[in-house]
Amino acid sequence: MTALSVNLNKIAWLRNAREGSRPSVVDAARTIIAAGAQGITVHPRPDQRHIRPADVHALAEMLASDHPEIEFNIEGNPAAGPRDNGYPGFDHLIESARPHQATLVPDGDGQLTSDHGWDLSDPDEAARVAEVIARYQGWGARVSLFMDPAEDQIARAKECGTDRIELYTGPYAVIVEEHGLDHPDARACRQTYLEATRFATRLGLGVNGGHDLNLDNLAAFVAIGDIDEVSIGHALTADALEFGLSESVRKYLDAIAQGTGQAGES
């Protein structure tokens, strides 16, 4: 069964809008876990627009003491070093928080959101990524690289030593939103992800998925099969305004179960 890891960035973003303590990301994590999610994800950016270093450590402490069975996934660019605003650098966050999984994303400081996977064509870049992967694995983290569904790049990710890849699903979400699940373009897009997933699993890589997955497109994506985990934050948080946080988590778990039941039919 595909695991659901809920991204808490937008919970923190709402809190930061008033610079208070509500809503609490730790309390939100507890609610999400009680509703059945298998993981908690955060993506602390250097500008501290949402999740902050203190949140990372508070969540790590809570999960270790109360929910050691729940995966803690920290996303970010390993090239992001310390900043004058108190951001300690991504390396420091991984070393100090010791998450179960570190998802490496090639985004810049000013990006609104992640919008592309790693390009490992440059041997020097691939060597730098491989060095980071080995370091984080040494700190006890499973490492996942954020990737486009391109087999040549996935093969290079394997050569770098990563444990998993996370397929960037933004393009799929856009096609479904514009044309619907059953449009030929949507079917062709899912086929691309299916082939990328099968290629990765043949190489021995685990496969995650994430970005703009929602209640309209999630089940069909999971139905391609062999997806270990999906990370969902923005859509689930938006749905929580209508359904409540606990019920939204349950709806996403139901969509995953529906997609698992449809595996092989896409």
Backbone as JSON, one array per atom type, in Angstrom:
{
  "sequence": "MTALSVNLNKIAWLRNAREGSRPSVVDAARTIIAAGAQGITVHPRPDQRHIRPADVHALAEMLASDHPEIEFNIEGNPAAGPRDNGYPGFDHLIESARPHQATLVPDGDGQLTSDHGWDLSDPDEAARVAEVIARYQGWGARVSLFMDPAEDQIARAKECGTDRIELYTGPYAVIVEEHGLDHPDARACRQTYLEATRFATRLGLGVNGGHDLNLDNLAAFVAIGDIDEVSIGHALTADALEFGLSESVRKYLDAIAQGTGQAGES",
  "N": [[0.84, -1.2, 0.0], [0.56, 2.19, -0.84], [2.15, 4.7, 1.01], [1.03, 7.56, 2.87], [2.37, 10.67, 3.27], [2.13, 13.63, 4.96], [2.54, 16.97, 4.17], [3.51, 19.71, 6.08], [3.93, 22.36, 5.5], [2.09, 24.46, 4.73], [0.52, 24.73, 6.96], [2.33, 25.86, 8.76], [2.85, 28.18, 7.32], [0.42, 29.57, 7.53], [0.38, 30.03, 10.29], [2.66, 31.68, 10.49], [1.77, 33.97, 9.28], [0.63, 35.56, 11.2], [2.55, 35.56, 13.08], [2.33, 34.14, 15.48], [1.51, 31.42, 17.66], [-0.37, 29.74, 16.68], [-1.89, 28.19, 13.83], [-0.62, 25.24, 15.45], [2.13, 23.41, 14.34], [2.99, 21.03, 15.41], [0.76, 20.1, 16.83], [-0.94, 19.82, 14.64], [0.39, 17.78, 13.3], [0.0, 15.69, 15.1], [-2.78, 15.36, 14.89], [-3.0, 14.58, 12.21], [-1.58, 12.18, 12.22], [-3.17, 10.69, 13.98], [-5.37, 10.41, 12.36], [-4.54, 8.56, 10.54], [-2.38, 8.85, 8.73], [0.83, 7.92, 7.44], [3.2, 9.28, 7.51], [5.12, 12.31, 8.08], [5.93, 15.28, 6.48], [8.24, 17.92, 5.89], [9.38, 20.97, 4.42], [11.72, 22.91, 4.87], [12.52, 26.09, 3.97], [15.22, 28.35, 3.05], [14.42, 31.07, 3.36], [12.61, 30.94, 5.36], [9.85, 31.02, 5.1], [7.76, 29.39, 5.79], [7.84, 26.47, 7.26], [10.11, 26.34, 9.94], [13.44, 26.15, 11.42], [13.09, 25.59, 14.2], [10.62, 24.31, 14.18], [11.26, 21.97, 12.8], [12.89, 20.64, 14.65], [11.18, 20.43, 16.85], [9.18, 18.77, 15.81], [10.73, 16.49, 15.2], [11.48, 15.7, 17.78], [8.95, 15.19, 18.99], [7.95, 13.11, 17.33], [9.9, 11.13, 17.69], [9.59, 10.53, 20.39], [6.86, 9.99, 20.81], [5.73, 8.83, 18.51], [7.37, 6.77, 17.1], [7.02, 5.08, 14.97], [6.2, 6.53, 12.83], [7.11, 7.97, 9.78], [9.52, 10.52, 9.33], [10.1, 13.01, 7.11], [12.31, 15.12, 5.57], [12.55, 17.7, 3.31], [14.52, 19.43, 0.84], [17.06, 21.63, -0.56], [20.28, 20.49, -0.69], [22.4, 22.19, -1.13], [21.82, 24.53, 0.1], [23.06, 26.72, 2.28], [23.95, 28.14, 5.56], [22.08, 31.04, 6.63], [21.76, 34.58, 7.26], [19.41, 35.04, 8.59], [18.98, 33.15, 10.47], [18.52, 30.61, 9.52], [19.98, 27.46, 9.51], [21.25, 26.02, 7.54], [20.86, 23.33, 5.24], [22.25, 20.9, 5.55], [22.89, 20.95, 8.29], [20.34, 20.73, 9.43], [19.57, 18.13, 8.67], [21.57, 16.59, 9.88], [21.19, 17.19, 12.6], [18.45, 16.71, 13.15], [18.01, 14.14, 12.24], [16.23, 12.68, 10.31], [13.98, 10.08, 9.08], [13.88, 10.01, 6.34], [15.47, 11.85, 3.78], [14.69, 14.11, 1.38], [15.96, 15.24, -1.52], [15.96, 18.24, -3.23], [16.23, 20.22, -6.14], [15.9, 23.14, -5.83], [15.81, 26.78, -5.92], [16.5, 29.59, -3.71], [14.52, 31.56, -4.06], [12.34, 30.36, -5.25], [8.88, 29.81, -5.88], [7.68, 27.33, -5.57], [8.7, 23.88, -5.72], [9.71, 22.86, -8.95], [10.95, 21.2, -10.81], [12.97, 18.32, -11.54], [16.16, 16.81, -10.56], [18.98, 17.46, -12.65], [21.31, 15.44, -13.66], [23.28, 15.31, -15.54], [25.71, 16.59, -15.74], [28.86, 15.6, -14.8], [30.27, 16.63, -12.59], [28.26, 17.81, -11.03], [26.75, 15.52, -10.49], [28.6, 14.12, -8.97], [28.79, 15.76, -6.72], [26.19, 15.49, -5.73], [26.16, 12.75, -5.19], [28.02, 12.66, -3.12], [26.68, 14.06, -1.1], [24.47, 12.36, -0.74], [25.7, 10.04, 0.31], [26.68, 11.11, 2.69], [24.33, 11.82, 4.09], [23.09, 9.35, 4.28], [24.9, 8.19, 5.98], [24.19, 9.49, 8.27], [21.95, 8.19, 8.94], [19.68, 8.49, 7.36], [17.28, 7.55, 4.88], [17.63, 8.27, 1.48], [16.08, 10.26, -0.96], [15.77, 11.35, -4.27], [14.46, 14.13, -5.95], [12.89, 13.87, -8.96], [12.37, 14.19, -12.5], [10.26, 12.26, -14.74], [12.25, 10.76, -16.35], [14.12, 8.42, -17.95], [16.91, 8.35, -18.42], [17.91, 10.18, -16.58], [17.01, 9.04, -14.21], [18.52, 6.71, -14.18], [21.03, 7.84, -13.75], [20.61, 8.85, -11.22], [20.46, 6.49, -9.75], [23.13, 5.68, -10.05], [24.32, 7.58, -8.48], [23.82, 6.69, -5.97], [21.42, 6.91, -4.59], [18.58, 5.98, -2.54], [15.88, 6.08, -3.13], [13.68, 7.61, -5.55], [11.77, 10.61, -5.97], [9.12, 11.17, -7.91], [8.41, 14.01, -9.78], [5.32, 15.3, -9.94], [3.94, 17.45, -10.96], [3.5, 18.2, -13.77], [1.69, 16.18, -14.6], [-0.51, 16.73, -12.92], [-1.31, 19.22, -13.91], [-2.14, 18.62, -16.53], [-4.33, 16.91, -16.0], [-6.01, 18.68, -14.63], [-6.59, 20.51, -16.64], [-7.68, 18.97, -18.73], [-8.93, 16.65, -17.79], [-9.19, 13.33, -16.32], [-9.51, 11.24, -18.17], [-8.7, 12.07, -20.63], [-6.79, 11.73, -23.66], [-4.21, 12.88, -23.46], [-3.8, 12.9, -20.7], [-3.84, 10.17, -20.14], [-1.61, 9.38, -21.62], [0.35, 10.75, -20.25], [0.25, 9.51, -17.72], [1.13, 7.02, -18.53], [3.78, 7.6, -19.13], [4.75, 8.1, -16.56], [4.28, 5.61, -15.44], [6.04, 3.97, -16.91], [8.47, 5.14, -16.16], [8.45, 4.55, -13.44], [8.47, 1.74, -13.44], [10.95, 1.35, -14.64], [12.65, 2.47, -12.7], [12.16, 0.76, -10.5], [13.13, -1.62, -11.52], [15.8, -1.05, -11.42], [16.2, -1.22, -8.77], [15.41, 0.84, -7.15], [13.38, 2.6, -4.79], [10.19, 4.24, -5.21], [8.74, 7.34, -4.89], [6.12, 9.83, -4.98], [5.16, 13.18, -5.78], [3.76, 16.46, -5.68], [1.31, 18.68, -6.27], [-0.57, 16.66, -6.26], [-3.89, 15.55, -5.71], [-7.33, 15.16, -4.56], [-8.66, 14.7, -6.91], [-6.86, 13.62, -8.75], [-5.22, 11.74, -7.54], [-5.85, 8.94, -7.03], [-5.77, 7.79, -9.61], [-3.11, 8.21, -10.23], [-1.73, 6.67, -8.28], [-2.61, 4.22, -9.14], [-0.88, 3.42, -11.15], [0.91, 1.78, -10.01], [3.41, 0.36, -7.77], [4.19, 2.6, -6.3], [5.72, 3.86, -3.59], [5.29, 5.89, -1.73], [3.44, 8.91, -1.25], [3.72, 12.41, -1.09], [1.92, 14.99, 0.22], [0.66, 18.22, 0.55], [-0.25, 21.04, 0.07], [-2.77, 20.78, -1.33], [-4.17, 19.06, 0.38], [-4.26, 20.57, 2.73], [-5.78, 22.73, 1.83], [-8.17, 21.38, 1.29], [-8.84, 20.75, 3.88], [-10.02, 23.04, 4.85], [-12.59, 22.78, 4.03], [-13.4, 20.16, 4.73], [-12.29, 19.61, 7.19], [-9.32, 18.74, 9.06], [-8.73, 16.07, 9.92], [-10.69, 14.54, 8.54], [-9.99, 15.15, 5.93], [-7.47, 13.94, 5.69], [-8.31, 11.27, 5.9], [-9.85, 11.07, 3.56], [-7.85, 11.26, 1.62], [-6.39, 8.96, 2.19], [-8.34, 7.1, 1.53], [-8.48, 7.58, -1.23], [-5.97, 6.7, -2.0], [-6.21, 4.0, -1.35], [-8.21, 3.31, -3.17], [-6.86, 3.75, -5.59], [-4.83, 1.85, -5.33], [-6.34, -0.47, -5.51], [-6.99, -0.32, -8.16], [-4.7, -0.75, -9.51], [-2.71, -1.42, -12.31], [-4.71, -1.07, -14.13], [-4.57, 1.34, -15.43]],
  "CA": [[0.0, 0.0, 0.0], [1.27, 3.46, -0.88], [2.07, 5.48, 2.26], [0.71, 8.99, 2.77], [3.12, 11.59, 4.12], [1.46, 14.93, 4.85], [3.45, 18.11, 4.25], [2.97, 20.7, 7.01], [4.38, 23.72, 5.17], [1.04, 25.47, 4.69], [0.1, 24.96, 8.34], [3.29, 26.82, 9.29], [2.66, 29.45, 6.59], [-0.71, 30.25, 8.14], [0.84, 30.51, 11.59], [3.61, 32.78, 10.33], [1.08, 35.18, 8.82], [0.38, 36.38, 12.38], [3.72, 35.42, 13.96], [1.95, 33.6, 16.77], [1.75, 30.0, 17.86], [-1.48, 28.98, 16.1], [-2.0, 26.8, 14.26], [0.61, 24.56, 15.84], [2.49, 22.34, 13.42], [3.08, 19.79, 16.18], [-0.62, 19.64, 17.04], [-1.44, 19.36, 13.35], [1.0, 16.46, 13.05], [-0.69, 14.7, 15.95], [-4.1, 15.12, 14.29], [-2.77, 13.87, 10.96], [-1.19, 10.81, 12.58], [-4.36, 10.03, 14.54], [-6.29, 10.12, 11.25], [-4.05, 7.41, 9.8], [-1.24, 9.07, 7.83], [2.02, 7.16, 7.82], [4.4, 10.1, 7.52], [5.08, 13.77, 8.17], [6.93, 15.91, 5.63], [8.46, 19.37, 5.97], [10.34, 21.5, 3.45], [12.16, 24.2, 5.44], [13.26, 26.89, 2.99], [16.13, 29.31, 3.69], [13.79, 32.33, 3.73], [11.76, 30.64, 6.51], [8.49, 31.49, 4.81], [6.77, 28.52, 6.46], [8.51, 25.65, 8.27], [11.34, 26.93, 10.45], [14.28, 25.15, 12.11], [12.5, 25.18, 15.48], [9.57, 23.34, 13.86], [11.91, 20.71, 12.44], [13.36, 19.96, 15.86], [10.02, 20.09, 17.67], [8.56, 17.6, 15.21], [11.62, 15.35, 15.38], [11.39, 15.28, 19.18], [7.63, 14.61, 19.23], [7.83, 11.84, 16.63], [10.79, 10.15, 18.31], [9.11, 10.15, 21.72], [5.46, 9.55, 20.83], [5.33, 8.08, 17.31], [8.58, 6.33, 16.38], [6.64, 4.32, 13.77], [5.84, 7.48, 11.77], [8.26, 8.47, 9.05], [9.77, 11.96, 9.25], [10.74, 13.29, 5.83], [12.72, 16.52, 5.42], [12.88, 18.03, 1.93], [15.23, 20.68, 0.63], [18.25, 21.65, -1.41], [21.46, 20.34, 0.17], [23.34, 23.29, -1.35], [21.39, 25.7, 0.88], [23.87, 26.88, 3.48], [23.42, 29.03, 6.6], [21.68, 32.39, 6.26], [21.8, 35.55, 8.36], [18.12, 35.07, 9.28], [18.91, 32.06, 11.44], [18.47, 29.3, 8.87], [21.3, 26.91, 9.81], [21.75, 25.22, 6.44], [20.14, 22.06, 5.14], [23.09, 19.86, 6.15], [22.74, 20.98, 9.76], [19.02, 20.23, 9.79], [19.56, 16.67, 8.54], [22.45, 16.01, 10.89], [20.67, 17.39, 13.96], [17.11, 16.15, 13.32], [18.1, 12.72, 11.91], [14.95, 12.17, 9.79], [14.0, 8.77, 8.45], [14.11, 10.21, 4.92], [15.84, 13.18, 3.3], [14.35, 14.23, -0.03], [16.8, 16.32, -2.04], [15.22, 18.97, -4.26], [17.13, 21.22, -6.71], [15.23, 24.43, -5.98], [16.52, 27.95, -5.48], [15.94, 30.29, -2.56], [13.35, 32.37, -4.36], [11.28, 29.64, -5.96], [7.58, 29.72, -5.22], [7.52, 25.93, -5.21], [9.58, 23.02, -6.53], [9.1, 22.72, -10.27], [11.73, 20.37, -11.72], [13.84, 17.35, -10.88], [17.6, 16.96, -10.72], [19.65, 17.17, -13.9], [22.59, 14.86, -13.24], [24.08, 15.1, -16.74], [27.05, 17.12, -15.47], [29.54, 14.69, -13.87], [30.63, 17.32, -11.35], [27.03, 17.92, -10.25], [26.41, 14.17, -10.02], [29.55, 13.77, -7.91], [28.39, 16.51, -5.52], [24.97, 14.87, -5.2], [26.54, 11.46, -4.62], [28.69, 12.91, -1.84], [25.64, 14.4, -0.14], [23.69, 11.15, -0.47], [26.48, 9.19, 1.22], [26.75, 11.77, 4.01], [23.03, 11.72, 4.77], [22.91, 7.94, 4.63], [25.73, 7.98, 7.16], [23.46, 10.03, 9.41], [20.8, 7.33, 9.18], [18.52, 8.83, 6.53], [17.05, 7.07, 3.53], [17.7, 9.44, 0.63], [15.27, 10.27, -2.17], [16.05, 12.48, -5.17], [13.31, 14.66, -6.68], [13.26, 13.62, -10.34], [11.41, 14.11, -13.59], [10.13, 10.87, -15.19], [13.15, 10.59, -17.49], [14.89, 7.24, -17.6], [18.35, 8.61, -18.39], [18.21, 10.84, -15.32], [16.78, 8.07, -13.14], [19.71, 5.84, -14.17], [22.11, 8.58, -13.11], [20.28, 8.9, -9.79], [20.91, 5.21, -9.21], [24.59, 5.7, -9.99], [24.72, 8.46, -7.38], [23.66, 5.97, -4.72], [20.18, 7.21, -3.88], [17.72, 4.85, -2.18], [14.61, 6.27, -3.8], [13.42, 8.86, -6.26], [10.41, 11.13, -5.89], [8.73, 11.69, -9.22], [7.74, 15.31, -9.8], [4.03, 15.03, -10.58], [3.28, 18.69, -11.37], [2.96, 18.18, -15.14], [0.51, 15.31, -14.61], [-1.61, 17.44, -12.28], [-1.75, 20.29, -14.81], [-2.9, 18.0, -17.64], [-5.61, 16.44, -15.49], [-6.84, 19.84, -14.33], [-7.01, 21.16, -17.88], [-8.36, 18.1, -19.69], [-9.64, 15.54, -17.17], [-8.44, 12.08, -16.15], [-9.65, 10.3, -19.28], [-8.2, 12.65, -21.88], [-5.61, 11.01, -24.16], [-2.97, 13.44, -22.92], [-3.66, 12.44, -19.32], [-3.48, 8.76, -20.2], [-0.23, 9.3, -22.09], [1.21, 11.22, -19.17], [0.34, 8.43, -16.73], [1.98, 5.97, -19.1], [5.17, 8.04, -18.94], [5.11, 7.86, -15.15], [4.31, 4.15, -15.23], [7.29, 3.44, -17.47], [9.56, 5.62, -15.32], [8.39, 3.81, -12.19], [8.95, 0.38, -13.7], [12.39, 1.43, -14.88], [13.31, 2.7, -11.41], [12.08, -0.43, -9.67], [14.07, -2.61, -12.08], [17.13, -0.67, -10.95], [16.27, -1.42, -7.33], [15.07, 2.08, -6.46], [12.02, 2.87, -4.37], [9.6, 5.35, -5.96], [7.75, 8.21, -4.27], [5.54, 10.81, -5.9], [4.68, 14.36, -5.09], [3.56, 17.81, -6.17], [-0.02, 18.97, -6.81], [-1.5, 15.54, -6.18], [-5.09, 15.96, -4.97], [-8.39, 14.15, -4.56], [-9.11, 14.45, -8.28], [-5.88, 12.92, -9.58], [-4.36, 10.86, -6.76], [-6.12, 7.52, -7.21], [-5.29, 7.37, -10.93], [-1.64, 8.16, -10.19], [-1.34, 5.49, -7.5], [-2.98, 3.03, -9.91], [0.19, 2.96, -12.02], [1.56, 0.7, -9.28], [4.79, 0.44, -7.26], [4.48, 3.89, -5.66], [5.93, 3.6, -2.17], [4.84, 6.98, -0.85], [3.13, 10.21, -1.84], [3.82, 13.54, -0.16], [0.86, 15.93, -0.17], [0.49, 19.27, 1.55], [-1.09, 22.19, -0.29], [-4.14, 20.38, -1.64], [-4.8, 18.51, 1.58], [-4.53, 21.68, 3.64], [-6.92, 23.46, 1.27], [-9.37, 20.56, 1.52], [-9.16, 20.79, 5.3], [-10.92, 24.18, 5.09], [-13.95, 22.31, 3.76], [-13.74, 18.88, 5.37], [-11.57, 19.4, 8.44], [-8.03, 18.12, 8.81], [-8.81, 14.61, 10.07], [-11.48, 13.96, 7.45], [-9.22, 15.28, 4.69], [-6.48, 12.85, 5.68], [-9.01, 10.01, 5.6], [-10.22, 11.08, 2.15], [-6.65, 10.96, 0.83], [-6.11, 7.55, 2.39], [-9.32, 6.37, 0.72], [-8.09, 7.71, -2.63], [-4.82, 5.8, -2.19], [-6.74, 2.63, -1.36], [-8.91, 3.14, -4.45], [-5.85, 3.61, -6.63], [-4.17, 0.54, -5.16], [-7.25, -1.47, -6.04], [-7.06, -0.19, -9.61], [-3.35, -0.89, -10.07], [-2.65, -2.22, -13.53], [-5.81, -0.77, -15.04], [-4.37, 2.64, -16.09]],
  "C": [[0.88, 1.25, 0.0], [1.07, 4.22, 0.43], [1.74, 6.93, 1.95], [1.55, 9.76, 3.77], [2.55, 12.99, 3.9], [2.47, 16.05, 5.11], [2.79, 19.23, 5.08], [3.32, 22.13, 6.66], [3.27, 24.76, 5.27], [0.42, 25.71, 6.07], [1.02, 26.02, 8.96], [3.14, 28.18, 8.62], [1.51, 30.25, 7.19], [-0.34, 30.81, 9.51], [1.73, 31.74, 11.45], [2.96, 34.07, 9.88], [0.77, 36.12, 9.98], [1.51, 36.32, 13.4], [3.33, 34.99, 15.37], [2.28, 32.13, 16.88], [0.65, 29.12, 17.28], [-1.6, 29.25, 14.6], [-0.64, 26.18, 14.54], [0.91, 23.44, 14.86], [2.59, 21.01, 14.16], [1.69, 19.23, 16.45], [-1.23, 19.14, 15.74], [-0.89, 17.98, 13.02], [0.31, 15.39, 13.87], [-2.06, 14.35, 15.36], [-3.97, 14.27, 13.04], [-2.42, 12.41, 11.23], [-2.39, 10.04, 13.12], [-5.36, 9.65, 13.45], [-5.79, 9.0, 10.34], [-2.88, 7.61, 8.86], [-0.01, 8.34, 8.35], [3.28, 8.01, 7.91], [4.1, 11.57, 7.65], [6.24, 14.32, 7.35], [7.03, 17.4, 5.94], [9.49, 19.75, 4.92], [10.77, 22.87, 3.95], [13.03, 24.97, 4.45], [14.12, 27.94, 3.7], [15.48, 30.63, 4.08], [12.81, 32.18, 4.89], [10.33, 31.14, 6.33], [7.43, 30.64, 5.48], [7.47, 27.7, 7.53], [9.85, 26.26, 8.64], [12.16, 25.88, 11.2], [13.7, 24.69, 13.44], [11.38, 24.17, 15.28], [10.17, 21.97, 13.56], [12.29, 19.94, 13.7], [12.21, 19.59, 16.78], [9.31, 18.85, 17.13], [9.42, 16.35, 15.39], [11.53, 14.8, 16.8], [10.05, 14.59, 19.46], [7.51, 13.24, 18.58], [8.7, 10.77, 17.29], [10.22, 9.65, 19.64], [7.73, 9.51, 21.69], [5.06, 8.66, 19.66], [6.55, 7.63, 16.52], [8.27, 5.55, 15.11], [6.32, 5.22, 12.58], [7.09, 8.03, 11.1], [8.33, 9.99, 9.09], [10.62, 12.2, 8.02], [11.05, 14.78, 5.75], [13.18, 16.73, 3.98], [13.69, 19.32, 1.86], [16.43, 20.51, -0.26], [19.48, 21.54, -0.52], [22.51, 21.42, -0.03], [22.98, 24.53, -0.55], [22.17, 25.76, 2.19], [23.23, 27.81, 4.49], [23.09, 30.41, 6.04], [21.69, 33.29, 7.5], [20.5, 35.57, 9.16], [17.95, 33.95, 10.31], [18.75, 30.68, 10.84], [19.86, 28.68, 8.95], [21.96, 26.16, 8.66], [21.09, 23.86, 6.45], [20.94, 20.91, 5.75], [22.88, 19.79, 7.66], [21.39, 20.41, 10.18], [18.96, 18.71, 9.71], [20.42, 16.04, 9.63], [21.85, 16.09, 12.29], [19.32, 16.72, 14.18], [17.07, 14.64, 13.03], [16.76, 12.15, 11.43], [15.11, 10.76, 9.23], [14.34, 8.9, 6.96], [14.49, 11.66, 4.65], [15.57, 13.2, 1.81], [15.07, 15.46, -0.58], [16.15, 16.92, -3.28], [16.1, 20.09, -4.8], [16.47, 22.59, -6.89], [16.1, 25.56, -5.44], [15.81, 28.64, -4.33], [14.62, 30.97, -2.88], [12.22, 31.65, -5.05], [9.99, 29.61, -5.17], [7.32, 28.31, -4.73], [8.46, 25.11, -6.1], [8.92, 22.75, -7.88], [9.94, 21.94, -11.27], [12.6, 19.42, -10.89], [15.31, 17.65, -11.14], [18.02, 16.67, -12.16], [21.06, 16.72, -13.53], [23.51, 14.59, -14.42], [25.52, 15.56, -16.55], [27.74, 16.21, -14.45], [29.92, 15.35, -12.55], [29.41, 17.47, -10.44], [26.65, 16.56, -9.68], [27.33, 13.76, -8.88], [29.2, 14.49, -6.61], [27.15, 15.88, -4.88], [25.3, 13.54, -4.55], [27.22, 11.63, -3.26], [27.67, 13.25, -0.75], [24.83, 13.16, 0.24], [24.43, 10.27, 0.54], [26.54, 9.79, 2.62], [25.44, 11.6, 4.77], [22.71, 10.27, 5.14], [23.74, 7.59, 5.86], [25.09, 8.52, 8.42], [22.15, 9.28, 9.65], [19.57, 7.6, 8.34], [18.48, 7.98, 5.26], [16.99, 8.31, 2.63], [16.87, 9.23, -0.63], [15.62, 11.51, -2.98], [14.78, 12.85, -5.93], [13.65, 14.64, -8.17], [12.08, 13.77, -11.28], [11.34, 12.66, -14.07], [10.93, 10.6, -16.46], [14.13, 9.47, -17.16], [16.38, 7.5, -17.54], [18.75, 9.28, -17.07], [18.01, 9.89, -14.13], [17.97, 7.1, -13.04], [20.88, 6.54, -13.5], [21.87, 8.71, -11.61], [20.72, 7.62, -9.1], [22.41, 5.18, -9.05], [25.1, 6.57, -8.86], [24.53, 7.81, -6.02], [22.39, 6.23, -3.96], [19.4, 5.93, -3.59], [16.41, 4.88, -2.94], [14.68, 7.48, -4.71], [12.0, 9.31, -5.89], [10.07, 11.75, -7.22], [7.97, 12.99, -9.06], [6.46, 15.18, -10.61], [3.28, 16.29, -11.01], [2.72, 18.66, -12.78], [1.72, 17.31, -15.28], [-0.69, 16.04, -14.04], [-2.17, 18.53, -13.19], [-2.6, 19.71, -15.94], [-4.27, 17.54, -17.17], [-6.54, 17.61, -15.2], [-7.4, 20.47, -15.6], [-7.91, 20.28, -18.74], [-9.17, 16.96, -19.08], [-8.82, 14.25, -17.18], [-8.43, 11.21, -17.4], [-9.2, 10.85, -20.62], [-6.97, 11.87, -22.35], [-4.3, 11.55, -23.62], [-2.73, 12.99, -21.49], [-3.25, 10.98, -19.28], [-2.02, 8.59, -20.64], [0.74, 9.73, -21.0], [1.36, 10.15, -18.1], [1.21, 7.29, -17.25], [3.46, 6.32, -18.95], [5.62, 7.78, -17.51], [5.17, 6.38, -14.84], [5.64, 3.57, -15.73], [8.49, 3.89, -16.64], [9.61, 4.84, -14.01], [8.91, 2.39, -12.38], [10.45, 0.35, -13.93], [13.14, 1.59, -13.56], [13.29, 1.45, -10.54], [12.98, -1.55, -10.21], [15.5, -2.32, -11.64], [17.3, -0.88, -9.44], [15.96, -0.18, -6.51], [13.62, 2.03, -5.97], [11.51, 4.11, -5.1], [8.54, 6.05, -5.1], [7.17, 9.13, -5.33], [5.08, 12.03, -5.14], [4.67, 15.61, -5.94], [2.22, 17.92, -6.9], [-0.91, 17.73, -6.95], [-2.68, 15.95, -5.3], [-6.16, 14.88, -5.1], [-8.91, 13.83, -5.96], [-8.14, 13.55, -9.06], [-5.08, 11.83, -8.87], [-4.6, 9.38, -7.05], [-5.58, 7.02, -8.55], [-3.77, 7.31, -10.97], [-1.17, 6.92, -9.44], [-1.6, 4.21, -8.28], [-1.91, 2.59, -10.89], [0.99, 1.85, -11.34], [2.97, 1.04, -8.84], [5.18, 1.82, -6.75], [4.56, 3.66, -4.16], [5.28, 4.65, -1.28], [4.47, 8.19, -1.69], [3.21, 11.25, -0.73], [2.87, 14.62, -0.64], [0.67, 16.96, 0.93], [-0.52, 20.33, 1.16], [-2.54, 21.79, -0.5], [-4.86, 19.86, -0.41], [-5.15, 19.6, 2.58], [-5.71, 22.51, 3.14], [-8.22, 22.69, 1.49], [-9.8, 20.59, 2.98], [-10.06, 21.97, 5.65], [-12.37, 23.78, 4.88], [-14.33, 21.11, 4.61], [-13.2, 18.74, 6.79], [-10.31, 18.6, 8.18], [-8.11, 16.6, 8.89], [-9.54, 13.97, 8.91], [-10.74, 14.06, 6.12], [-8.16, 14.19, 4.59], [-7.16, 11.54, 5.32], [-9.43, 9.94, 4.13], [-9.01, 10.75, 1.26], [-6.24, 9.5, 1.0], [-7.08, 6.69, 1.59], [-8.96, 6.42, -0.76], [-6.9, 6.79, -2.94], [-5.3, 4.36, -2.25], [-7.46, 2.34, -2.67], [-7.91, 2.94, -5.58], [-5.11, 2.28, -6.56], [-5.03, -0.57, -5.73], [-7.34, -1.46, -7.55], [-5.72, -0.43, -10.29], [-3.34, -1.86, -11.25], [-3.74, -1.93, -14.54], [-5.59, 0.52, -15.82], [-3.93, 2.46, -17.53]]
}
